[in-house]
Amino acid sequence: MDDHPLATTDETSAPPAASTLHLGSGALKVLAHPLRSRLLAALRIGGPATATALAGELDTNTGATSYHLRRLAAVGLVEETDAGRGRERWWRASSAAHSWTERDVAGDPDGEAASDWLRRSHLRTFVEGYEAWLTAKAGWSIEWREAADSSDFLVRVTPSGLAALLDEVRALVERHRDPTPGDGDAEPVVVYVHALPLAAVRGGRR
């Protein structure tokens, strides 16, 4: 599973746009926390920031923000930049995205619980974001309203075939990540990908 990466606005201190950090069970357990997952997302979207700035953005206190940033740093998800002066510390995401698979947590109940929490958190983010778009789209140009779309397709594949399909989708997204840097008409766009067995979607079991 891949997170939803967005290029940050600070090219000099941001991670490479295509960098992906593969997480093991231990890192997933650290990330599966409401504030930590929001901190990581804020750094990926907004670029480097101090604990104080992040606390203001996320409506929490600096002490909690500093603590949870250190927890994220301990598993390699965030890192300090060289921009800090004195006691001021600037933090950035260490990668543009992260990934993991079910094999990474299989047999570890706490790891499986962390994976489940993160997947459900991503689902809530998608639903809230799509609803926000439907509410706001009237204020966007007709070109954006036509281009921004949601689709579903039914395919019949094996597990290996589905994995290959998703690899192709990811490769396609990578080619379109930022093909025209500096284009004033370009906007950051979040692309969600979900591929689920139909029987499970309908409540069936295997």
Backbone hydrogen bonds in HBPLUS format (Angstrom, degrees):
<---DONOR---> <-ACCEPTOR-->    atom                        ^
c    i                          cat <-CA-CA->   ^        H-A-AA   ^      H-
h    n   atom  resd res      DA  || num        DHA   H-A  angle D-A-AA Bond
n    s   type  num  typ     dist DA aas  dist angle  dist       angle   num
A0100-TRP N   A0001-MET O   3.15 MM  99  5.39 135.2  2.36 131.1 144.0     1
A0003-ASP N   A0098-HIS O   2.92 MM  95  5.53 141.4  2.07 156.8 165.8     2
A0014-ALA N   A0010-ASP O   3.00 MM   4  5.73 113.9  2.45 148.5 164.4     3
A0019-SER N   A0016-PRO O   3.05 MM   3  5.34 168.1  2.06 116.4 120.2     4
A0096-ALA N   A0019-SER O   3.14 MM  77  5.32 128.0  2.43 118.3 131.2     5
A0021-LEU N   A0097-ALA O   2.89 MM  76  6.31 160.8  1.93 141.6 143.3     6
A0099-SER N   A0021-LEU O   2.97 MM  78  6.28 147.7  2.07 144.2 145.9     7
A0023-LEU N   A0099-SER O   2.83 MM  76  6.03 170.6  1.84 178.2 177.0     8
A0028-LEU N   A0024-GLY O   3.12 MM   4  6.36 157.5  2.17 153.5 160.3     9
A0029-LYS N   A0025-SER O   3.09 MM   4  6.36 151.8  2.18 148.8 155.6    10
A0030-VAL N   A0026-GLY O   3.31 MM   4  6.65 145.3  2.44 140.7 149.3    11
A0031-LEU N   A0027-ALA O   2.96 MM   4  6.24 160.2  2.00 152.5 157.9    12
A0032-ALA N   A0028-LEU O   2.93 MM   4  5.99 144.3  2.06 149.7 157.8    13
A0033-HIS N   A0031-LEU O   2.64 MM   2  5.54 133.3  1.85 115.0  99.1    14
A0037-SER N   A0033-HIS O   2.97 MM   4  6.02 170.0  1.98 167.1 168.9    15
A0038-ARG N   A0034-PRO O   3.23 MM   4  6.34 148.6  2.34 137.3 145.7    16
A0039-LEU N   A0035-LEU O   2.82 MM   4  6.04 151.7  1.90 151.1 159.3    17
A0040-LEU N   A0036-ARG O   3.01 MM   4  6.23 166.4  2.03 153.0 155.5    18
A0041-ALA N   A0037-SER O   3.13 MM   4  6.26 160.5  2.17 139.5 144.9    19
A0042-ALA N   A0038-ARG O   2.91 MM   4  6.05 156.7  1.96 146.1 152.6    20
A0043-LEU N   A0039-LEU O   3.02 MM   4  6.29 155.8  2.08 151.3 157.0    21
A0044-ARG N   A0040-LEU O   3.03 MM   4  6.27 154.5  2.09 149.1 156.2    22
A0045-ILE N   A0041-ALA O   2.96 MM   4  6.10 156.5  2.02 150.9 156.9    23
A0046-GLY N   A0042-ALA O   2.79 MM   4  5.62 160.3  1.83 144.7 151.4    24
A0047-GLY N   A0043-LEU O   2.94 MM   4  4.85 136.9  2.13 120.6 128.7    25
A0049-ALA N   A0091-TRP O   2.95 MM  42  5.46 148.3  2.05 146.0 155.2    26
A0091-TRP N   A0049-ALA O   2.79 MM  42  5.46 169.0  1.80 146.0 148.8    27
A0054-LEU N   A0050-THR O   2.98 MM   4  6.24 163.5  2.01 152.9 157.6    28
A0055-ALA N   A0051-ALA O   2.88 MM   4  6.00 151.0  1.96 142.5 150.7    29
A0056-GLY N   A0052-THR O   3.10 MM   4  6.39 154.3  2.17 145.7 151.6    30
A0057-GLU N   A0053-ALA O   2.99 MM   4  6.26 156.1  2.05 147.3 154.1    31
A0058-LEU N   A0054-LEU O   2.88 MM   4  5.99 155.7  1.94 152.1 157.8    32
A0059-ASP N   A0055-ALA O   2.88 MM   4  5.64 105.6  2.45 136.2 150.2    33
A0060-THR N   A0055-ALA O   2.94 MM   5  4.84 164.8  1.97 137.7 142.8    34
A0065-THR N   A0061-ASN O   3.07 MM   4  6.33 163.8  2.10 153.5 158.7    35
A0066-SER N   A0062-THR O   2.84 MM   4  5.99 165.3  1.86 155.5 158.5    36
A0067-TYR N   A0063-GLY O   3.07 MM   4  6.24 162.5  2.10 146.6 151.5    37
A0068-HIS N   A0064-ALA O   3.01 MM   4  6.21 169.1  2.02 155.4 157.7    38
A0069-LEU N   A0065-THR O   2.92 MM   4  6.06 147.5  2.03 147.9 157.2    39
A0070-ARG N   A0066-SER O   3.07 MM   4  6.30 154.4  2.14 146.8 152.9    40
A0071-ARG N   A0067-TYR O   3.10 MM   4  6.47 147.0  2.21 142.3 151.8    41
A0072-LEU N   A0068-HIS O   3.02 MM   4  6.26 155.5  2.09 142.5 148.4    42
A0073-ALA N   A0069-LEU O   2.85 MM   4  6.10 152.0  1.93 146.7 155.2    43
A0074-ALA N   A0070-ARG O   2.98 MM   4  6.15 143.1  2.12 141.5 150.4    44
A0075-VAL N   A0072-LEU O   3.25 MM   3  5.62 147.6  2.36 104.7 113.1    45
A0077-LEU N   A0072-LEU O   3.02 MM   5  5.32 153.2  2.10 153.9 145.8    46
A0076-GLY N   A0073-ALA O   3.03 MM   3  4.91 164.3  2.05 105.1 109.1    47
A0094-SER N   A0077-LEU O   2.98 MM  17  5.45 177.3  1.98 128.3 129.1    48
A0079-GLU N   A0092-ARG O   2.94 MM  13  5.62 153.1  2.01 159.1 167.2    49
A0092-ARG N   A0079-GLU O   2.90 MM  13  5.62 154.5  1.97 160.6 169.0    50
A0081-THR N   A0090-TRP O   2.90 MM   9  5.55 155.9  1.96 141.4 143.8    51
A0088-GLU N   A0085-ARG O   3.08 MM   3  5.36 151.2  2.17 133.7 130.5    52
A0104-ASP N   A0101-THR O   3.05 MM   3  5.42 143.5  2.18 106.2 116.2    53
A0105-VAL N   A0102-GLU O   3.21 MM   3  5.60 151.7  2.29 107.4 114.8    54
A0106-ALA N   A0102-GLU O   3.03 MM   4  6.03 122.9  2.37 144.9 160.6    55
A0108-ASP N   A0105-VAL O   2.99 MM   3  5.48 160.2  2.03 142.1 142.0    56
A0111-GLY N   A0108-ASP O   3.00 MM   3  5.13 113.4  2.46 102.3 118.9    57
A0112-GLU N   A0108-ASP O   2.80 MM   4  6.03 158.9  1.84 163.3 170.6    58
A0113-ALA N   A0109-PRO O   2.93 MM   4  6.11 151.6  2.02 141.8 149.6    59
A0114-ALA N   A0110-ASP O   2.93 MM   4  6.17 152.4  2.01 143.5 150.9    60
A0115-SER N   A0111-GLY O   2.92 MM   4  6.17 160.1  1.96 149.4 154.6    61
A0116-ASP N   A0112-GLU O   2.96 MM   4  6.17 159.2  2.01 145.7 151.3    62
A0117-TRP N   A0113-ALA O   2.93 MM   4  6.15 157.9  1.98 146.6 152.6    63
A0118-LEU N   A0114-ALA O   2.97 MM   4  6.21 164.5  1.99 153.1 156.7    64
A0119-ARG N   A0115-SER O   2.98 MM   4  6.19 160.7  2.01 151.4 156.7    65
A0120-ARG N   A0116-ASP O   2.98 MM   4  6.18 161.7  2.02 151.0 155.8    66
A0121-SER N   A0117-TRP O   2.85 MM   4  6.06 147.3  1.96 145.1 155.3    67
A0122-HIS N   A0118-LEU O   2.89 MM   4  6.18 155.4  1.95 149.1 155.0    68
A0123-LEU N   A0119-ARG O   2.98 MM   4  6.26 149.3  2.07 142.3 151.0    69
A0124-ARG N   A0120-ARG O   2.99 MM   4  6.29 158.9  2.04 147.6 151.9    70
A0125-THR N   A0121-SER O   2.98 MM   4  6.24 155.9  2.03 147.2 154.3    71
A0126-PHE N   A0122-HIS O   2.94 MM   4  6.21 155.8  2.00 148.5 154.4    72
A0127-VAL N   A0123-LEU O   2.97 MM   4  6.26 169.1  1.98 158.2 160.0    73
A0128-GLU N   A0124-ARG O   2.89 MM   4  6.02 171.6  1.90 154.7 157.5    74
A0129-GLY N   A0125-THR O   2.87 MM   4  5.91 155.7  1.93 143.8 151.5    75
A0130-TYR N   A0126-PHE O   2.83 MM   4  6.00 160.8  1.87 155.3 160.1    76
A0131-GLU N   A0127-VAL O   2.97 MM   4  6.12 162.0  2.01 150.2 155.3    77
A0132-ALA N   A0128-GLU O   2.94 MM   4  6.10 151.3  2.02 141.4 149.7    78
A0133-TRP N   A0129-GLY O   2.94 MM   4  6.23 149.8  2.03 143.8 151.8    79
A0134-LEU N   A0130-TYR O   2.97 MM   4  6.27 161.4  2.01 150.3 154.8    80
A0135-THR N   A0131-GLU O   3.02 MM   4  6.27 145.2  2.15 143.2 152.5    81
A0136-ALA N   A0132-ALA O   2.93 MM   4  6.11 149.0  2.02 144.5 153.2    82
A0137-LYS N   A0133-TRP O   2.78 MM   4  5.51 137.6  1.96 157.6 163.4    83
A0139-GLY N   A0136-ALA O   3.00 MM   3  5.93 161.8  2.03 131.2 135.7    84
A0140-TRP N   A0137-LYS O   2.94 MM   3  5.22 166.4  1.96 115.4 118.7    85
A0145-ARG N   A0141-SER O   2.97 MM   4  6.28 159.0  2.01 151.7 158.5    86
A0146-GLU N   A0142-ILE O   2.95 MM   4  6.04 146.5  2.07 142.2 149.5    87
A0147-ALA N   A0143-GLU O   3.01 MM   4  6.13 151.9  2.09 140.6 148.9    88
A0148-ALA N   A0144-TRP O   2.89 MM   4  5.83 171.0  1.90 153.1 155.3    89
A0162-LEU N   A0158-THR O   2.84 MM   4  6.12 154.1  1.91 157.5 164.2    90
A0163-ALA N   A0159-PRO O   2.98 MM   4  6.22 157.1  2.04 146.6 152.9    91
A0164-ALA N   A0160-SER O   3.00 MM   4  6.22 154.4  2.06 143.4 150.0    92
A0165-LEU N   A0161-GLY O   2.95 MM   4  6.19 153.8  2.02 144.0 151.2    93
A0166-LEU N   A0162-LEU O   2.98 MM   4  6.24 163.8  2.00 154.2 157.2    94
A0167-ASP N   A0163-ALA O   2.96 MM   4  6.19 149.3  2.06 144.2 153.1    95
A0168-GLU N   A0164-ALA O   3.06 MM   4  6.33 152.2  2.14 146.4 153.1    96
A0169-VAL N   A0165-LEU O   3.01 MM   4  6.38 150.3  2.10 145.7 154.4    97
A0170-ARG N   A0166-LEU O   2.92 MM   4  6.17 162.3  1.95 150.6 154.7    98
A0171-ALA N   A0167-ASP O   2.98 MM   4  6.19 156.2  2.03 145.5 152.1    99
A0172-LEU N   A0168-GLU O   2.96 MM   4  6.17 151.4  2.05 144.5 152.1   100
A0173-VAL N   A0169-VAL O   2.96 MM   4  6.29 158.6  2.00 151.9 157.4   101
A0174-GLU N   A0170-ARG O   2.96 MM   4  6.22 158.8  2.00 149.9 155.5   102
A0175-ARG N   A0171-ALA O   3.16 MM   4  6.46 149.6  2.25 143.2 150.1   103
A0176-HIS N   A0173-VAL O   2.97 MM   3  5.17 136.5  2.17 102.5 115.3   104
A0177-ARG N   A0174-GLU O   3.25 MM   3  5.05 167.8  2.26 103.7 106.1   105
A0183-ASP N   A0180-THR O   3.13 MM   3  5.79 150.3  2.22 146.3 145.9   106
A0186-ALA N   A0183-ASP O   3.11 MM   3  5.55 161.9  2.15 113.9 119.7   107
A0200-ALA N   A0197-PRO O   3.14 MM   3  5.53 124.1  2.47 106.2 118.7   108
A0201-VAL N   A0197-PRO O   3.17 MM   4  6.51 157.6  2.22 150.9 157.6   109
A0202-ARG N   A0198-LEU O   2.99 MM   4  6.26 146.9  2.10 150.7 159.1   110
A0204-GLY N   A0199-ALA O   2.59 MM   5  4.85 146.5  1.69 165.3 153.4   111
A0203-GLY N   A0200-ALA O   2.96 MM   3  4.97 158.7  2.00 106.5 110.7   112
